[in-house]
Amino acid sequence: MKSLFLTWLPWALLSAGFAGLTAIFAKVGVENISSDFATFLRTIVVLAVLTLILAATGQWQSLGAVSGRSYLFLTLSGLATGGSWLCYFRALKLGDAAKVAPVDKLSVILVALFATVFLGEKLSGSNWLGILLVAVGTILVAYRG
């Protein structure tokens, strides 16, 4: 069992499960407050939980040991995450969670495109077919038919 959690798949599945819960909890949480303030509160919770995890597991690292390149790209990633969260919570405030969450997952398509263009990753024909099916599925879920 321990070796199972040394691979990416169980963590990706757990991420999907937590993301699904995030949409439901957030939809209820933004009912009576602004979506931006809800994002702020969520961010405090994330920061507190990560602080506890780092302290409990001894994973604190010296800030001086982090390269400038890592700082740059983690800063860009943080800005993108913040933008994503703000937009996601605003969309949840205004729309149905069952429609907002799948549209948000169009990021799967963008990751595939960005990974091939910027990171040089290679995807097979069946991978691209899966990405196309994600796009079609998203349209079908979000469609008001």
C-alpha positions in Angstrom: 0.0 0.0 0.0 2.8 2.4 0.9 4.4 1.9 -2.5 1.1 2.8 -4.2 1.4 6.4 -2.9 4.9 6.7 -4.4 3.3 7.1 -7.8 1.4 10.0 -9.3 -2.0 8.3 -10.0 -3.4 7.9 -6.4 -2.5 11.5 -5.7 -4.1 12.7 -8.9 -7.3 10.8 -8.0 -7.3 12.3 -4.5 -6.8 15.7 -6.1 -9.9 15.1 -8.3 -11.9 14.0 -5.3 -10.9 17.1 -3.2 -11.6 19.3 -6.2 -15.1 17.9 -6.5 -15.7 18.6 -2.8 -14.2 22.1 -3.3 -16.9 23.0 -5.8 -19.8 21.8 -3.6 -18.4 23.4 -0.4 -17.5 26.6 -2.1 -21.0 26.9 -3.8 -22.6 26.8 -0.4 -19.9 29.0 1.2 -20.4 31.9 -1.2 -24.1 32.1 -0.8 -24.2 35.1 1.5 -20.8 36.7 1.1 -18.8 38.1 -1.8 -16.9 35.6 -3.9 -13.6 37.6 -3.4 -13.9 37.5 0.4 -14.8 33.8 0.2 -11.5 33.3 -1.8 -9.6 35.2 0.8 -11.0 33.0 3.6 -10.2 29.9 1.6 -6.7 31.1 1.1 -6.2 31.6 4.8 -7.3 28.0 5.4 -5.0 26.6 2.8 -2.1 28.6 4.2 -2.8 27.4 7.8 -3.1 23.7 6.7 0.1 23.8 4.7 1.9 25.5 7.6 0.8 22.6 9.9 1.8 20.0 7.3 5.3 21.5 6.9 5.8 21.8 10.6 4.5 18.3 11.3 6.6 16.7 8.6 9.8 18.7 9.0 9.7 19.9 5.4 10.6 23.5 6.1 13.4 24.7 3.8 15.7 27.6 3.9 14.4 30.4 1.6 18.0 31.0 0.5 18.3 27.5 -0.9 15.5 28.2 -3.4 16.8 29.3 -6.8 15.7 32.5 -8.5 14.2 30.5 -11.3 12.1 28.5 -8.8 11.0 31.8 -7.1 10.0 33.3 -10.5 8.0 30.3 -11.6 6.4 29.7 -8.2 5.4 33.4 -8.1 3.9 33.1 -11.6 2.1 29.9 -10.5 0.8 31.6 -7.4 -0.5 34.5 -9.5 -2.2 32.1 -11.9 -3.7 30.2 -8.9 -5.0 33.3 -7.4 -6.6 34.4 -10.6 -8.1 31.0 -11.1 -9.6 30.9 -7.6 -11.0 34.4 -7.9 -12.7 33.6 -11.2 -13.8 30.1 -10.0 -15.5 31.5 -6.9 -17.2 34.3 -9.0 -18.4 31.7 -11.4 -19.8 29.5 -8.6 -21.5 32.6 -7.1 -23.3 33.2 -10.4 -23.8 29.7 -11.8 -24.6 26.1 -11.0 -21.7 24.1 -9.5 -22.5 21.2 -11.9 -21.9 23.5 -14.9 -19.1 25.7 -13.5 -16.8 22.8 -12.4 -16.7 21.0 -15.8 -16.0 24.3 -17.6 -13.2 25.0 -15.2 -11.7 21.6 -16.1 -11.2 22.9 -19.6 -7.8 23.6 -18.0 -7.0 19.9 -18.8 -7.0 20.9 -22.5 -4.9 24.0 -21.9 -2.4 22.0 -19.8 -2.0 19.5 -22.7 -1.5 22.3 -25.2 0.9 24.2 -23.0 2.9 21.1 -22.0 3.4 20.2 -25.6 4.4 23.7 -26.7 6.4 24.9 -23.7 7.6 21.7 -22.1 8.1 19.6 -25.2 5.9 16.8 -23.8 4.6 14.3 -26.4 1.0 13.1 -26.5 -0.2 10.1 -28.5 -3.2 10.1 -30.8 -5.3 8.4 -28.1 -4.2 11.1 -25.6 -5.4 13.8 -28.1 -8.7 11.9 -28.6 -9.2 11.9 -24.8 -8.6 15.7 -24.7 -11.1 16.2 -27.5 -13.6 14.1 -25.6 -13.0 16.2 -22.5 -13.8 19.3 -24.6 -17.0 17.7 -26.0 -18.1 16.5 -22.6 -17.6 19.9 -21.1 -19.8 21.5 -23.8 -22.5 18.9 -23.2 -22.5 19.4 -19.5 -22.5 23.2 -19.7 -25.1 23.3 -22.5 -28.5 24.6 -21.4 -30.5 22.1 -23.4 
